[in-house]
Amino acid sequence: MIESAWRKWRQRSLLQQFALISLIAITLIGLLLGQMLRTSVERQVLDAAIAEAEVVSRLGLQSAIGPSELKNGLNSDRIRALQIELQTDFARIDVIDLVLWNLEREVVYATDMRRVGQTAQLTPEISKSFAGKPVARITEVSHLPNISAILKRHGTVVEVYQPVQFGSLDKGNIAGVLRTAIPYEPVAQTITKETGRLYIALVFAFITLYVLLFRLVANASAELRQRADENEQQARHDALTGLPNRTQFSEVVDETLAKGIPYLAIALMDLDRFKEVNDTLGHHHGDLLLIETGTRISNTLDARDMVARLGGDEFALILHGVTDSEAALTVARRVVEALEQPFNIEGLSIDISASIGVSIAPDHGNDLATLLQRADVAMYFAKNSKTGCALYDPGFDNNSRGQLAMLGELRRSINEQLVVYYQPKVELLTGRVCGVEALVRWDHPERGLIPPDVFIPIAERSGMMHTMTRIVLAKSLAQLRDWLDTGFDLDLSVNVSARGLHDGKLSGVVKDLLQRYAVPSERLILEITETTIAADPVRAREFLTSLGEKGVRFSIDDFGTGYSSLAVLRSLPVNELKIDREFISDLAHPDCAAIVEYSIRLGHVLGLAVVAEGVEDAADQKQLAGLGCDMAQGYWFARPMPADAFTAWIRSDLSIAA
């Protein structure tokens, strides 16, 4: 029974528990304080009775009876005379009975003359009075023996035992004890009246206190409930997009699978090139892009479906309304198409794409972990194959495991196995090799030379680009130092990714490496793509200015693909334009030729050297020279090669030595 009552109590809300506990506590405190107040009022009334008895003693009897009479007693005539003398005074102060004892406890005077001459028992009250302390008590006298008719008629009286002293209060000796009986009813009325007022004030105060406390706790409880709801919301929803998060996504999938629904499709999606957007435009624009992405996906899905943000640019979809794999892929394609439409983020038009992998229960698994893992495998297949979306196939697992293995190997061997290849830059008018571009390669001990388009995306996704940029800079600057010591008059070009532009430590790293290898800063040319500059010209200007002041030169790579404004180009401390190979490869086409000619003229107007990438034959070299292009690089001159091969090549008859 106690356990059942305890369970019922625990089921009540905190506010209900507080209301009941506080009500009981306040009631008990109120009763206790009320009793204390009543006792205090009674004490005050009894003290007043003592003061009244003092008046009777000092102004009544002690003025009418001398010390010798109190000691030796009064005869009957003296007693009757004293009664007549005191009757008026006693009536005025409402005294109904008096008894006066001397030191031998013999009754010297009493309102009831029959008691004169009797000896009183030594009661505690009489003893205290003989000791000099007045005592007052409320006594029910109706049942006591030998009580006068007057006292019995009153029933309850206030008895005051008062020491009788002659002389001053401080120095007088106690000569007897006077018991004064005062009607209790006026006292009771006073007590009731005063305690009634106090009880009313107390009840009002406690009701006010209870209401205020209840209101305060109710508000606090409401705020706690609101915070709990907010915490629940935050625990199950993504703070940025407001979409369900991984926790809620997992709960819904688990609940759906537990219900035994025969067909459930989930999809895993991430944005292609989102890191580039985040790095070039900043996290603010990246966050806005993620919010808009979530909205677009939600608007594309059926009302029964759900989209959740798992973290970063990764989203997960639960497709309740599909009945087969083709229907799931149809929804996935619709989402991809919706995201291919340009996003307008604070006036900037941003184009992105997405890759989606789909897995289906029970075909591909019966638990969340398996379904997610296989959707992830399908997503990376879609990303690598550029198909946009893919349904999981067991054949994808080998490729997925291969990428994971490659990432682990790259992380472990990045310092030892990364090598730098060099491709020459040639002056078109003189044929002189004036510089080299450093290009990273992965010299795998088992797989051989791995091209950058295979491992660079893995490095970007895993956050290894900062480390890779530092390695390429260090190795290529060390090699340039050797070439300069050998007598080769060369400049070194090194690519800086969008992440490098936002790496606050890269400027310091470049300065330290230049100093370490004693390479003149003007020998180093850092290449930054036009897309990166166009996306964040302010950050680009800060980075270029920081190193440009030290003499480092800069080149705008892939010019013609990023739509840079002339104002941006003119304001940046760049030294070189590199025309993208896309235009050089089709130089025979009038449109491409016109773009190249315009780019060359623009570069010269801005005081920049112009480099053409991707030169494949002598005709391209001749046409570019005729258009006034300054330098070129491409397979027509030489493919990228290791440092020792480049040294041998530049010394051969195929090039002009420095």
Secondary structure, DSSP 8 states (H G I E B T S, - for coil): -HHHHHHHHHHS-HHHHHHHHHHHHHHHHHHHHHHHHHHHHHHHHHHHHHHHHHHIIIIIIHHHS-HHHHHH---HHHHHHHHHHHHHHHHHTT--EEEEEETT-BEEEESSGGGTT-B----HHHHHHHTT--EEEEEE-TTSTT--HHHHHH-EEEEEEEEEEES-TTT-EEEEEEEEEEEHHHHHHHHHHHHHHHHHHHHHHHHHHHHHHHHHHHHHHHHHHHHHHHHHHHHHB-TTT-SB-HHHHHHHHHHHHHTT-S-EEEEEEEEETHHHHHHHH-HHHHHHHHHHHHHHHHHHS-TT-EEEEEETTEEEEEE-S--SHHHHHHHHHHHHHHHHS-EEETTEEE--EEEEEEEEETTS-SSHHHHHHHHHHHHHHHHHHT-SEEE--TTHHHHHHHHHHHHHHHHHHHHHHEEEEEEEEEETTT-BEEEEEEEEEEEETTTEEE-HHHHHHHHHHHT-HHHHHHHHHHHHHHHHHHHHHHT---EEEEE--HHHHT-TTHHHHHHHHHHHTT--GGGEEEEEEHHHHHH-HHHHHHHHHHHHTTT-EEEEEEETSS---HHHHHHS---EEEE-HHHHTTTTSHHHHHHHHHHHHHHHHTT-EEEE----SHHHHHHHHHHT--EE-STTT---B-HHHHHHHHHSTTSB--
